[in-house]
Amino acid sequence: MKLTNFDYHLPPSLIAHHPNNPRDRSRLLFLNKTTGQTRHYHFSDLTKLLTPNDVLVLNQTKVFPARLHLHKSTGGKVEILLTKRLSPNSFEAISKPGLKPNQPLFHNHKHIATTTPNSNPELPIINFTISASKLDQFINSTGATPIPPYIHPHSTENKLRHYYQTVFAKESGSVAAPTAGLHFTSRLLKNLSNHGVNIQYLTLHVGLGTFKPVTSKQLSTNTLHPESYNLNSATAHNLNQAKQSGKRIIAVGTTTTRVLESCLDQNNHLTPSNGQTQLFIKPSYHFRFIDGLITNFHLPQSSLLMLTSAFISHPNTPHHFSSFSKSHLGQAYQAAIEQRYRFYSFGDAMIII
């Protein structure tokens, strides 16, 4: 399997640079994973597509303003993306330009942090010189929302913090939004609940494992960068009971999917866990817990596109994967392109059952 197996051409005009308003008016492409049949809806139509036999599982992680603009002692500008909190005062990070070990960093001419070496030289550790409580205040007041580089919004930082956050976000720690969840409104969640759809929550803090481009080495070693997650005992119990009673488990997003598939024991029962996952799901992977997937339209060669491709491929369906373009998923993407769907983080969505 090669990265080029997951290529497709997207006209740049279809990249969404702002969310729909209201969120649940985004378009929703229905894909039957076995037959390849597609139908077109709006996201609010989930109340028509789902029944009391369905369980929605959502990722309640919260995006924090992880992009900082600092300076070196020379006055040179440095852009820092805090990717993972290691301690109350330290983060693993990506920097542009690269940083040397033990390099001091400044904000408004005040020494604010120093780098220390990491086992991965591409991810320096940033040790801040202020207390954890003041650090959180500093990040919240000076940081910027880590919008993906392909999005060019014409919005203020305050609006971006609202746009790039799910309405059910609770646990801070992500540097990218779980984008399938962005389509939900409080009204839609209430309507689904009133309709009898069971709604459950877990947490995966989105980091490098989700948004950084896949390398050929990762493809061969079958591992992604680790991401922290939490599946509590109540949610695990509720989902196990639902699964055993024959209900459909529908994961909202690839991040939710990775948590559920990471927490299964040998009997395919969920085990409560608070840890990290490096699970890399790509074609030939056998899904053991989820029955449906709600997801956005993803970038070529991304781990998210590979996971979605796996869900519609053997052994989960009769169709063996050879390339994205020849798969039912690739054909659905082409239909979405022809119908002028909006793509990527602020774009439209699809439901695969």
Buried (B, 14 or more C-beta within 10 A) or exposed (E): BEBEBBBBEBEEEBBBBBBBEEBBBBBBBBBBBEEBEBEBBBBBBBBEBBEEEBBBBBBBBBBBBBBBEBBBEEEEEBBBBBBBBEEEBBBBBBBEEEBEEEBBBBBEEEEBBBBEEBEEEEBBBBBBBBEEEEBBEBBEEBBBBBBBEEBEBEBEEEEBBEBBBBBBBEBBBBBBBBBBBBBBBEEBBEBBEEBEBBBBBBBBBBBBBBBBEBEEEBBEEEBBBBBBBBBBEEBBEBBBEBBEEEBBBBBBBBBBBBBBBBBEEEEEBBEEBEEBBBBBBBBEBEBEBBBBBBBBBBBBBBBBBBBBBBBBBEEBBEBEBEBBBEBBBBBBBEBBBEEEBBBBBBBBBBBBB
